Amino acid sequence: MAVFSVLADAPWGLAGDHKVPVNTDDVGVAIKGCDTVAYFTDRRAVKGTAEFETLWQDARWHFANARHRDMFKADPERCAPQYGGY
């Protein structure tokens, strides 16, 4: 039982909500400022801007437009890169 208790409290967690470390640049921007939603909607890399920024998992995420930012905010796990973008 003690082993489960330790694992459940681990930072990468096995239970409940947990944060996944996100690969960011030196100012905290994820995926080099690309719009992660655009990979799904436009099927290509699109550079985002700080004008359409949101914070998630201690990282700054940039988007090409407000619609993409709002789509991400509604369900970030769906659009975020796997393994924190590493």
C-alpha positions, 0 to 999 in steps of 0.5 A: 500500500505504501508503494501506491501512496508514493506513486500517486503523489509522484509529479508525473502522477498515476492518479488525478490531474497532473501537469506534464512538463512542457518544452518551452523556449527561454521566455516560456513559449511552447512549441516555438510559438507555433499555433498548435490548433493549426496543425489540426485545422490547417494541416500545417505549421502556422506561426502564432502571435503574442496577441493571441496568447494563453497560459497552460501548464506553466507555458505560454501558447501562441495562436494565429487567431482568437478562434484557435486560442479559444478552441485550445482553451476549451480542450487543451489536452486535445491539441497540445503536443504529446510528451510536452513537445519534447 
